[in-house]
Every structure is written in C-alpha cells, then in structure tokens.
C-alpha cells in the first residue's frame, strides 16, 4: 500500500507565498519522478512541475520564475514553493510520484490540496 499526503494549501492574498508538501509512505523500493499538477474549476488538470530522482526539474511556462519544486529523498517528500501568487493560480494541487515496488512501477496520486488566491 502506498499513500501520498499533501499539505500546505490555503487562502492567500495575491503576491503571497505558500509551500506545499507531499509525503509518500508505505512499501516503497524507489521513487523516480515526482511532480505537481493542478486543476482549476471547470478546467482540465495541468502539469505544474516535475523533478526526477537526479534533481532535473521541469516547469509549466505559466509558473516559471515563481514556483520552485524540490524533493528530499530521505523523506520521500516533494515540495512546491509558490511565490508571487496570482488569482489564476487558484486550483486544487495534486502531487504524483512514480514509485517502484515489488518489481512494478506505477504513478500514485495524492488527494489534493486547495490553493485559493484572493484579496
């Protein structure tokens, strides 16, 4: 059994910052890529950022320069530092991890954490 638990969402004013965390737990042999997606009301889920086990990062153009993804391999945790928040960043943020266990590899998703940017 694998579980991804996100935390750190909330209500923040435009221009503010948040730090999202996502911890993976359970029987895990290794984790390759970890990442964040988001889904705004009435829109499709979209990629925000990813980070490989080697630390290579990838960002959506809309968040470059404002969002920073990082991970702690010792804690099986991925973080998303969000700065200069805009109302259009309002969405449910989901983490995803590509996890290998018992010889099989699969993507596991968290339950999502709400980020609301409003004055």
N, C-alpha and C positions, 0 to 999 in steps of 0.2 A: 504494500500500500504506500502510495506517495501523496503527500499533501503540500500544496503551495498556499501560504497565507500572506496576504498583503496587508500593509498598514501605512498610515501616514496621510491619508486623504483628509479632505475637509473643505471648509469655506474660507476663501482668502480674497483679499481685495486685489484689483488689477495692479500689477507691478510687484506683487508679493512673491514669496517663495514657499515651496514645500519640498519635503524629502520623502519619497515613497520607498518602502522596503518590501521585499518579498523573500520569505524564507522557505526553502524546501526541506521536507523532513520525510522520514521513512527509510525503507531499504533502497539505498542509492549506491550504485557502484561508481558512477561518474556522471558529470554534467557537462555537456558540450555548450551549445549556445543558450544563453538566457536573454530574455528581452521583455519589452513592454509594448502593449498595444492599447488603444483607447477607442471607445465608442461613444459618440455624442448622440443625443436623442434624434431619432429619425435618420441617422446616418449609418453607414457600414463601419465595421471595426477596421481600424487602420494601424499600420505599423508606426511606432514612435521611435524605438531604438533597440538595437541588439548589441550583445557583447559576447565574443567567443571565449572559450576557456583560455586562449592565449592572450586575451585582452584587446583583440581587434574590435573596434566599435563601428556602428553604422547608425545614421540618424535620418529621419524624415526631413526633407528640406524645410518644412514649416517649423521645426523645433531646433534646427542647428544654431548654435551660439547661445541658446537659452537653457537647453536641457543637457544634463550630463549623466551618462549611465556608468555604473561601476559595479564591481562584484567582489565578494570576499569568499574565496574558495574554501576556506577553513570552516565557514559557517553556512555554506550552500545558500548564500544570500545575494540577491541583486538589488541595487539601489537605483533610484532615479531622482536626481536633484533637479528641481524645476525652478527656474528663476524668471523674473520679468513676465509673470503670468498675465495672460490676456483672457478676456471673456470667451474667446473661441477655443481656449484650452479646456473649457468645461466639458467633462466626459467621465465615464467610468473607465478607470485604468486597470488593465489586466496584465499580470505577468505570465510569462510562459518559459518553460525550461525543457530542453531536450535532454532526457535522462536515460541512461543505460542501466538496466537492472536485469539480472539473470539472463544475460546474453541478448536481450531485446532492447531496442531503442524506441522511444516514443516521446511525443510532446505532452506535457502536463500543464494545465492552466490553473491559475488562481481564481478566486470567486469574484474579484474585482473590488476596487475601492473608488469611491466617488470623489472627484475633484470639482469644486464649484468656484468659479471666479466671478465675483460680483461685488459692486460697491453698495 
